[in-house]
């Protein structure tokens, strides 16, 4: 009798095992998704802090042996620290004003309707040095200063303006935002004939041409690192092309995420929304890049 009972129990256990195993896998997947979601939220929160966002890739760069990009990332973070602290202070002032009746945050302009032009040099630690070089007649410094414009004012920006039917309908001087020589920034109001044009114009206003160039240059050493890796010419070419495409996609998606995320956040939630939007946009852009690369590979 006991033998029969044992056989029945064994049979039931073996029959139930696939179900138990599947339940375990389902729970494991749920936990992994929850952990992944929590990690994404945490990363977006941290990347909302400009200083952290600038150095977020530094550990990976060091681990992968990309010394030059790592130095570049650290350098950009260092020279922008004063400007980043001003942005954090402005966002903090806005948030504090929501909870304190005795504090009123005043934006330098109406972000709901206007967007000021971002700059690569303005407010950074090297701005004074650059202007001293310009005053000394340094042609390279003069050229760099002339190039410090946004993507909206490039040929690429002009094509997007034509496509969306974007127009500047108002321009205002922003007294609180000025460069080393006292030249004040301007904030613009846009309208567009097509959906998405107005926010695209805002996003392009937030992306200085030199910032885009700097991000692109930080990807170049990664491409050089894979050159020559392979047993033959075909493998060398394939690895180089893959890394070039990967670097281009990574830079484009991250910059687009930061530009659009910051533009949307600033429009609807002011200074704090700008930082949060840039953080969320950076994470979303990075995730999008990884997903596309996974599909391609």
CORBELMO-V836860 format. One record per backbone hydrogen bond with DSSP energy under -0.5 kcal/mol. CO is the residue of the C=O (numbers start at 1). NH is the residue of the N-H. Records with the same first field share a line. If there is no record, write none. Layout:
CO: NH  NH
This chain:
1: 5
2: 6
3: 7
4: 8
5: 9
6: 10
7: 11
8: 12
9: 13
10: 14
11: 15
12: 16
13: 17
14: 18
16: 20
17: 21
18: 22
19: 23
20: 24
21: 25
22: 26
23: 27
24: 28
25: 29
26: 30
27: 31
28: 32
29: 33
30: 34
31: 35
32: 36
33: 37
34: 38
35: 39
36: 40
37: 41
38: 42
39: 43
40: 44
41: 45
42: 46
43: 47
44: 48
45: 48
46: 49
48: 50
49: 53
50: 54
51: 55
52: 56
53: 56
55: 58
57: 61
58: 62
59: 63
60: 64
61: 66
62: 65
65: 67
66: 70
67: 71
68: 72
69: 73
70: 74
71: 75
72: 76
73: 77
74: 78
75: 79
76: 80
78: 81
79: 125
80: 84
81: 85
82: 86
83: 87
84: 88
85: 89
86: 90
87: 91
88: 92
89: 93
90: 94
91: 95
92: 96
93: 97
94: 98
95: 98  99
96: 99  100
100: 103
103: 105
105: 107
109: 111
110: 113  114
115: 188
121: 124
124: 127
126: 130
127: 131
128: 132
129: 133
130: 134
131: 135
132: 136
133: 138
134: 137
137: 139
138: 142
139: 143
140: 144
141: 145
142: 146
143: 147
144: 148
145: 148
147: 149
149: 209
150: 153
151: 154  157
154: 158
155: 159
156: 160
157: 161
158: 162
159: 163
160: 164
161: 165  166
164: 193  194
167: 169  191
170: 189
172: 187
173: 175
174: 177  185
176: 178
177: 185
179: 182
183: 179
185: 174
186: 117
187: 172
188: 115
189: 169  170
191: 167
194: 197
196: 200
197: 201
198: 202
199: 203
200: 204
201: 205
202: 206
203: 206
204: 151  152  207
205: 118
206: 208
207: 151
208: 212
209: 213
210: 214
211: 215
212: 216
213: 217
214: 218
215: 219
216: 219  220
217: 220  221
219: 222  223
220: 223  224
221: 225
222: 226
223: 226  227
226: 229
228: 230
232: 236
233: 237
234: 238
235: 239
236: 240
237: 241
238: 242
239: 243
240: 244
241: 245
242: 246
243: 247
244: 248
245: 249
246: 250
247: 251
248: 252
249: 253
250: 254
251: 255
252: 256
253: 257
254: 258
255: 259
256: 260
257: 261
258: 262
259: 263
260: 264
261: 265
262: 266
263: 267
264: 268
265: 269
266: 270
269: 273
270: 274
271: 275
272: 276
273: 277
274: 278
275: 279
276: 280
277: 281
278: 282
279: 283
280: 284
281: 285
282: 286
283: 287
284: 288
285: 289
286: 290
287: 291
288: 292
289: 293
290: 294
291: 295
292: 296
293: 297
